């Protein structure tokens, strides 16, 4: 067996985990596993935030549409023609003569 094939065979057997310097190897493996777990947790956390932001954007669009609808209804209610119709129902009518300005003067003593 050559040196190269012996090293490959030892790797397949797992002797790097049971040999004399296996403590260093185990530390490295544990470190890599912890890094992988942190990476998976981080990706999951980012995905949750993306979903939350998307739901907030959808809610914002819905609220904006509701705001536009409500403001349109309010503008229609403020129109003079719609106010006249509502006032006519209760018996009030427009004045036939324009209003007059009243001036109040006070005398100084």
OpenMM code with the backbone's topology and positions (N, CA, C; nanometers):
from openmm import Vec3, app, unit

residues = "UNK UNK UNK UNK UNK UNK UNK UNK UNK UNK UNK UNK UNK UNK UNK UNK UNK UNK UNK UNK UNK UNK UNK UNK UNK UNK UNK UNK UNK UNK UNK UNK UNK UNK UNK UNK UNK UNK UNK UNK UNK UNK UNK UNK UNK UNK UNK UNK UNK UNK UNK UNK UNK UNK UNK UNK UNK UNK UNK UNK UNK UNK UNK UNK UNK UNK UNK UNK UNK UNK UNK UNK UNK UNK UNK UNK UNK UNK UNK UNK UNK UNK UNK UNK UNK UNK UNK UNK UNK UNK UNK UNK UNK UNK UNK UNK UNK UNK UNK UNK UNK UNK UNK UNK UNK UNK UNK UNK UNK".split()
positions = [
    Vec3(0.0831, -0.1167, 0.0000),
    Vec3(0.0000, 0.0000, 0.0000),
    Vec3(0.0884, 0.1242, 0.0000),
    Vec3(0.0521, 0.2190, -0.0830),
    Vec3(0.1313, 0.3419, -0.0883),
    Vec3(0.0860, 0.4356, 0.0241),
    Vec3(0.1668, 0.5371, 0.0441),
    Vec3(0.1385, 0.6344, 0.1503),
    Vec3(0.0069, 0.7080, 0.1240),
    Vec3(-0.0174, 0.7388, -0.0037),
    Vec3(-0.1379, 0.8106, -0.0407),
    Vec3(-0.2627, 0.7253, -0.0172),
    Vec3(-0.2593, 0.6005, -0.0586),
    Vec3(-0.3754, 0.5132, -0.0408),
    Vec3(-0.3939, 0.4767, 0.1064),
    Vec3(-0.2852, 0.4712, 0.1836),
    Vec3(-0.2971, 0.4427, 0.3266),
    Vec3(-0.3692, 0.5581, 0.3970),
    Vec3(-0.3357, 0.6830, 0.3600),
    Vec3(-0.4026, 0.7998, 0.4193),
    Vec3(-0.5499, 0.8028, 0.3841),
    Vec3(-0.5823, 0.7666, 0.2612),
    Vec3(-0.7221, 0.7632, 0.2193),
    Vec3(-0.7976, 0.6533, 0.2938),
    Vec3(-0.7338, 0.5394, 0.3090),
    Vec3(-0.7938, 0.4264, 0.3802),
    Vec3(-0.8168, 0.4634, 0.5273),
    Vec3(-0.7210, 0.5333, 0.5886),
    Vec3(-0.7361, 0.5767, 0.7275),
    Vec3(-0.8518, 0.6767, 0.7407),
    Vec3(-0.8654, 0.7611, 0.6409),
    Vec3(-0.9755, 0.8569, 0.6422),
    Vec3(-1.1095, 0.7838, 0.6360),
    Vec3(-1.1195, 0.6835, 0.5488),
    Vec3(-1.2436, 0.6070, 0.5380),
    Vec3(-1.2740, 0.5278, 0.6644),
    Vec3(-1.1725, 0.4787, 0.7269),
    Vec3(-1.1904, 0.4021, 0.8510),
    Vec3(-1.2268, 0.4916, 0.9682),
    Vec3(-1.1922, 0.6176, 0.9594),
    Vec3(-1.2218, 0.7101, 1.0681),
    Vec3(-1.1152, 0.7122, 1.1749),
    Vec3(-0.9951, 0.6711, 1.1385),
    Vec3(-0.8884, 0.6677, 1.2389),
    Vec3(-0.8481, 0.8082, 1.2840),
    Vec3(-0.8815, 0.9105, 1.2066),
    Vec3(-0.8505, 1.0473, 1.2488),
    Vec3(-0.9358, 1.0874, 1.3693),
    Vec3(-1.0443, 1.0121, 1.3960),
    Vec3(-1.1296, 1.0403, 1.5113),
    Vec3(-1.0914, 0.9577, 1.6340),
    Vec3(-1.0129, 0.8554, 1.6150),
    Vec3(-0.9790, 0.7680, 1.7267),
    Vec3(-0.8300, 0.7645, 1.7567),
    Vec3(-0.7514, 0.8342, 1.6780),
    Vec3(-0.6061, 0.8322, 1.6970),
    Vec3(-0.5612, 0.9186, 1.8145),
    Vec3(-0.4299, 0.9371, 1.8236),
    Vec3(-0.3718, 1.0116, 1.9349),
    Vec3(-0.4087, 1.1603, 1.9291),
    Vec3(-0.4132, 1.2161, 1.8136),
    Vec3(-0.4437, 1.3590, 1.8013),
    Vec3(-0.5914, 1.3822, 1.7652),
    Vec3(-0.6757, 1.2912, 1.8053),
    Vec3(-0.8174, 1.3015, 1.7692),
    Vec3(-0.8889, 1.4146, 1.8434),
    Vec3(-0.8380, 1.4573, 1.9581),
    Vec3(-0.9023, 1.5650, 2.0319),
    Vec3(-0.9058, 1.6929, 1.9479),
    Vec3(-0.7975, 1.7217, 1.8782),
    Vec3(-0.7950, 1.8394, 1.7902),
    Vec3(-0.8978, 1.8248, 1.6779),
    Vec3(-0.9057, 1.7061, 1.6232),
    Vec3(-1.0019, 1.6813, 1.5150),
    Vec3(-1.1458, 1.6951, 1.5644),
    Vec3(-1.1743, 1.6428, 1.6832),
    Vec3(-1.3085, 1.6533, 1.7387),
    Vec3(-1.3456, 1.7989, 1.7654),
    Vec3(-1.2504, 1.8751, 1.8143),
    Vec3(-1.2770, 2.0170, 1.8389),
    Vec3(-1.3147, 2.0874, 1.7074),
    Vec3(-1.2393, 2.0581, 1.6036),
    Vec3(-1.2663, 2.1204, 1.4742),
    Vec3(-1.4030, 2.0770, 1.4213),
    Vec3(-1.4372, 1.9514, 1.4348),
    Vec3(-1.5667, 1.9008, 1.3864),
    Vec3(-1.6807, 1.9667, 1.4638),
    Vec3(-1.6654, 1.9754, 1.5947),
    Vec3(-1.7696, 2.0391, 1.6763),
    Vec3(-1.7827, 2.1866, 1.6383),
    Vec3(-1.6702, 2.2528, 1.6169),
    Vec3(-1.6728, 2.3933, 1.5764),
    Vec3(-1.7470, 2.4118, 1.4436),
    Vec3(-1.7181, 2.3261, 1.3489),
    Vec3(-1.7836, 2.3340, 1.2178),
    Vec3(-1.9331, 2.3063, 1.2310),
    Vec3(-1.9714, 2.2086, 1.3133),
    Vec3(-2.1125, 2.1766, 1.3332),
    Vec3(-2.1855, 2.2947, 1.3976),
    Vec3(-2.1222, 2.3578, 1.4962),
    Vec3(-2.1836, 2.4740, 1.5604),
    Vec3(-2.2006, 2.5872, 1.4580),
    Vec3(-2.1004, 2.6098, 1.3754),
    Vec3(-2.1124, 2.7127, 1.2718),
    Vec3(-2.2267, 2.6811, 1.1741),
    Vec3(-2.2399, 2.5559, 1.1385),
    Vec3(-2.3493, 2.5169, 1.0486),
    Vec3(-2.4853, 2.5398, 1.1138),
    Vec3(-2.4969, 2.5081, 1.2423),
    Vec3(-2.6234, 2.5306, 1.3117),
    Vec3(-2.6565, 2.6793, 1.3205),
    Vec3(-2.5559, 2.7620, 1.3455),
    Vec3(-2.5774, 2.9068, 1.3495),
    Vec3(-2.6198, 2.9566, 1.2120),
    Vec3(-2.5590, 2.9047, 1.1080),
    Vec3(-2.5945, 2.9459, 0.9729),
    Vec3(-2.7390, 2.9073, 0.9390),
    Vec3(-2.7808, 2.7889, 0.9773),
    Vec3(-2.9176, 2.7432, 0.9514),
    Vec3(-3.0171, 2.8290, 1.0292),
    Vec3(-2.9849, 2.8571, 1.1566),
    Vec3(-3.0732, 2.9408, 1.2380),
    Vec3(-3.0837, 3.0806, 1.1787),
    Vec3(-2.9722, 3.1345, 1.1334),
    Vec3(-2.9708, 3.2687, 1.0760),
    Vec3(-3.0549, 3.2741, 0.9482),
    Vec3(-3.0412, 3.1754, 0.8635),
    Vec3(-3.1193, 3.1711, 0.7393),
    Vec3(-3.2684, 3.1612, 0.7707),
    Vec3(-3.3033, 3.0817, 0.8712),
    Vec3(-3.4432, 3.0668, 0.9101),
    Vec3(-3.4973, 3.1997, 0.9642),
    Vec3(-3.4191, 3.2676, 1.0436),
    Vec3(-3.4593, 3.3954, 1.1003),
    Vec3(-3.4810, 3.4997, 0.9899),
    Vec3(-3.3914, 3.5037, 0.8945),
    Vec3(-3.4048, 3.5981, 0.7828),
    Vec3(-3.5303, 3.5661, 0.7018),
    Vec3(-3.5578, 3.4402, 0.6796),
    Vec3(-3.6762, 3.4005, 0.6035),
    Vec3(-3.8037, 3.4444, 0.6756),
    Vec3(-3.8079, 3.4306, 0.8089),
    Vec3(-3.9240, 3.4758, 0.8848),
    Vec3(-3.9432, 3.6261, 0.8696),
    Vec3(-3.8342, 3.7006, 0.8715),
    Vec3(-3.8436, 3.8460, 0.8584),
    Vec3(-3.8906, 3.8856, 0.7194),
    Vec3(-3.8481, 3.8136, 0.6179),
    Vec3(-3.8922, 3.8420, 0.4812),
    Vec3(-4.0428, 3.8200, 0.4688),
    Vec3(-4.0925, 3.7131, 0.5276),
    Vec3(-4.2357, 3.6846, 0.5236),
    Vec3(-4.3125, 3.7930, 0.5986),
    Vec3(-4.2606, 3.8369, 0.7132),
    Vec3(-4.3258, 3.9410, 0.7925),
    Vec3(-4.3308, 4.0732, 0.7157),
    Vec3(-4.2213, 4.1097, 0.6515),
    Vec3(-4.2161, 4.2338, 0.5733),
    Vec3(-4.3152, 4.2262, 0.4571),
    Vec3(-4.3246, 4.1113, 0.3925),
    Vec3(-4.4197, 4.0956, 0.2816),
    Vec3(-4.5636, 4.1124, 0.3309),
    Vec3(-4.5938, 4.0577, 0.4478),
    Vec3(-4.7297, 4.0723, 0.5010),
    Vec3(-4.7580, 4.2180, 0.5383),
    Vec3(-4.6575, 4.2887, 0.5903),
    Vec3(-4.6761, 4.4307, 0.6223),
    Vec3(-4.6988, 4.5135, 0.4958),
    Vec3(-4.6272, 4.4806, 0.3890),
    Vec3(-4.6470, 4.5526, 0.2624),
    Vec3(-4.7884, 4.5297, 0.2094),
    Vec3(-4.8374, 4.4081, 0.2203),
    Vec3(-4.9727, 4.3770, 0.1744),
    Vec3(-5.0748, 4.4542, 0.2577),
    Vec3(-5.0539, 4.4562, 0.3892),
    Vec3(-5.1438, 4.5294, 0.4776),
    Vec3(-5.1405, 4.6793, 0.4457),
    Vec3(-5.0231, 4.7315, 0.4142),
    Vec3(-5.0100, 4.8734, 0.3791),
    Vec3(-5.0896, 4.9045, 0.2525),
    Vec3(-5.0796, 4.8183, 0.1510),
    Vec3(-5.1549, 4.8393, 0.0270),
    Vec3(-5.3058, 4.8392, 0.0542),
    Vec3(-5.3511, 4.7455, 0.1391),
    Vec3(-5.4936, 4.7369, 0.1699),
    Vec3(-5.5412, 4.8622, 0.2432),
    Vec3(-5.4616, 4.9084, 0.3405),
    Vec3(-5.4996, 5.0275, 0.4159),
    Vec3(-5.4983, 5.1520, 0.3275),
    Vec3(-5.4040, 5.1589, 0.2355),
    Vec3(-5.3995, 5.2736, 0.1439),
    Vec3(-5.5230, 5.2742, 0.0540),
    Vec3(-5.5622, 5.1574, 0.0036),
    Vec3(-5.6823, 5.1490, -0.0804),
    Vec3(-5.8057, 5.1901, 0.0001),
    Vec3(-5.8131, 5.1472, 0.1252),
    Vec3(-5.9262, 5.1850, 0.2101),
    Vec3(-5.9260, 5.3360, 0.2349),
    Vec3(-5.8094, 5.3938, 0.2554),
    Vec3(-5.7984, 5.5383, 0.2759),
    Vec3(-5.8471, 5.6151, 0.1532),
    Vec3(-5.8060, 5.5696, 0.0356),
    Vec3(-5.8472, 5.6376, -0.0876),
    Vec3(-5.9984, 5.6276, -0.1058),
    Vec3(-6.0550, 5.5085, -0.0797),
    Vec3(-6.1999, 5.4922, -0.0915),
    Vec3(-6.2735, 5.5834, 0.0060),
    Vec3(-6.2255, 5.5882, 0.1295),
    Vec3(-6.2911, 5.6701, 0.2310),
    Vec3(-6.2806, 5.8185, 0.1981),
    Vec3(-6.1645, 5.8617, 0.1511),
    Vec3(-6.1489, 6.0039, 0.1164),
    Vec3(-6.2361, 6.0403, -0.0040),
    Vec3(-6.2536, 5.9489, -0.0969),
    Vec3(-6.3413, 5.9739, -0.2114),
    Vec3(-6.4859, 5.9901, -0.1657),
    Vec3(-6.5290, 5.9029, -0.0751),
    Vec3(-6.6656, 5.9124, -0.0222),
    Vec3(-6.6838, 6.0440, 0.0518),
    Vec3(-6.5853, 6.0836, 0.1301),
    Vec3(-6.5932, 6.2098, 0.2037),
    Vec3(-6.5999, 6.3292, 0.1087),
    Vec3(-6.5208, 6.3266, 0.0034),
    Vec3(-6.5244, 6.4371, -0.0932),
    Vec3(-6.6624, 6.4479, -0.1586),
    Vec3(-6.7223, 6.3344, -0.1880),
    Vec3(-6.8567, 6.3360, -0.2487),
    Vec3(-6.9590, 6.3907, -0.1501),
    Vec3(-6.9420, 6.3570, -0.0225),
    Vec3(-7.0351, 6.4059, 0.0794),
    Vec3(-7.0215, 6.5565, 0.0987),
    Vec3(-6.9050, 6.6119, 0.0740),
    Vec3(-6.8809, 6.7549, 0.0916),
    Vec3(-6.9298, 6.8396, -0.0259),
    Vec3(-6.9623, 6.7790, -0.1370),
    Vec3(-7.0069, 6.8534, -0.2541),
    Vec3(-7.1355, 6.9312, -0.2224),
    Vec3(-7.1457, 7.0508, -0.2774),
    Vec3(-7.2612, 7.1357, -0.2500),
    Vec3(-7.3909, 7.0690, -0.2949),
    Vec3(-7.3866, 6.9983, -0.4064),
    Vec3(-7.5076, 6.9335, -0.4566),
    Vec3(-7.5575, 6.8256, -0.3603),
    Vec3(-7.4673, 6.7486, -0.3041),
    Vec3(-7.5112, 6.6444, -0.2113),
    Vec3(-7.5600, 6.7051, -0.0805),
    Vec3(-7.5005, 6.8156, -0.0383),
    Vec3(-7.5466, 6.8830, 0.0838),
    Vec3(-7.6867, 6.9408, 0.0610),
    Vec3(-7.7100, 6.9984, -0.0578),
    Vec3(-7.8437, 7.0518, -0.0894),
    Vec3(-7.9504, 6.9436, -0.0860),
    Vec3(-7.9188, 6.8272, -0.1399),
    Vec3(-8.0161, 6.7173, -0.1394),
    Vec3(-8.0516, 6.6771, 0.0028),
    Vec3(-7.9523, 6.6673, 0.0876),
    Vec3(-7.9782, 6.6263, 0.2258),
    Vec3(-8.0545, 6.7333, 0.3028),
    Vec3(-8.0226, 6.8596, 0.2760),
    Vec3(-8.0900, 6.9692, 0.3451),
    Vec3(-8.2339, 6.9817, 0.2964),
    Vec3(-8.2581, 6.9593, 0.1678),
    Vec3(-8.3944, 6.9655, 0.1140),
    Vec3(-8.4836, 6.8594, 0.1770),
    Vec3(-8.4272, 6.7466, 0.2144),
    Vec3(-8.5066, 6.6399, 0.2762),
    Vec3(-8.5639, 6.6831, 0.4104),
    Vec3(-8.4917, 6.7700, 0.4809),
    Vec3(-8.5430, 6.8140, 0.6114),
    Vec3(-8.6185, 6.9465, 0.6015),
    Vec3(-8.6367, 6.9987, 0.4810),
    Vec3(-8.7209, 7.1155, 0.4608),
    Vec3(-8.6479, 7.2476, 0.4476),
    Vec3(-8.5208, 7.2504, 0.4467),
    Vec3(-8.4473, 7.3756, 0.4294),
    Vec3(-8.4212, 7.4004, 0.2815),
    Vec3(-8.4205, 7.5294, 0.2459),
    Vec3(-8.3951, 7.5647, 0.1068),
    Vec3(-8.2851, 7.6691, 0.1012),
    Vec3(-8.2327, 7.6892, -0.0181),
    Vec3(-8.1305, 7.7909, -0.0382),
    Vec3(-8.1929, 7.9287, -0.0272),
    Vec3(-8.1155, 8.0243, 0.0161),
    Vec3(-8.1657, 8.1608, 0.0293),
    Vec3(-8.1846, 8.2222, -0.1096),
    Vec3(-8.2913, 8.2971, -0.1243),
    Vec3(-8.3200, 8.3606, -0.2537),
    Vec3(-8.2382, 8.4889, -0.2701),
    Vec3(-8.2117, 8.5545, -0.1597),
    Vec3(-8.1330, 8.6777, -0.1639),
    Vec3(-7.9973, 8.6520, -0.1002),
    Vec3(-7.8963, 8.7181, -0.1520),
    Vec3(-7.7641, 8.6955, -0.0952),
    Vec3(-7.7553, 8.7542, 0.0466),
    Vec3(-7.6663, 8.7037, 0.1266),
    Vec3(-7.6538, 8.7541, 0.2634),
    Vec3(-7.5978, 8.8962, 0.2644),
    Vec3(-7.6342, 8.9714, 0.3689),
    Vec3(-7.5863, 9.1083, 0.3832),
    Vec3(-7.4852, 9.1128, 0.4959),
    Vec3(-7.3893, 9.2002, 0.4801),
    Vec3(-7.2860, 9.2150, 0.5795),
    Vec3(-7.3336, 9.3134, 0.6855),
    Vec3(-7.3170, 9.2783, 0.8096),
    Vec3(-7.3587, 9.3637, 0.9199),
    Vec3(-7.2333, 9.4236, 0.9817),
    Vec3(-7.2337, 9.5543, 0.9929),
    Vec3(-7.1211, 9.6227, 1.0552),
    Vec3(-7.1637, 9.6696, 1.1930),
    Vec3(-7.0845, 9.6394, 1.2909),
    Vec3(-7.1119, 9.6816, 1.4266),
    Vec3(-7.0074, 9.7851, 1.4654),
    Vec3(-7.0529, 9.8990, 1.5050),
    Vec3(-6.9604, 10.0049, 1.5487),
    Vec3(-6.9835, 10.0340, 1.6955),
    Vec3(-6.8792, 10.0563, 1.7640),
    Vec3(-6.8908, 10.0892, 1.9064),
    Vec3(-6.8487, 10.2346, 1.9267),
    Vec3(-6.9166, 10.3004, 2.0160),
    Vec3(-6.8813, 10.4390, 2.0459),
    Vec3(-6.7896, 10.4426, 2.1653),
    Vec3(-6.6853, 10.5214, 2.1540),
    Vec3(-6.5915, 10.5359, 2.2645),
    Vec3(-6.6396, 10.6495, 2.3524),
    Vec3(-6.6309, 10.6357, 2.4778),
    Vec3(-6.6765, 10.7382, 2.5712),
    Vec3(-6.5681, 10.8349, 2.6066),
] * unit.nanometer
topology = app.Topology()
chain = topology.addChain("A")
for resn in residues:
    res = topology.addResidue(resn, chain)
    for name in ("N", "CA", "C"):
        topology.addAtom(name, app.Element.getBySymbol(name[0]), res)
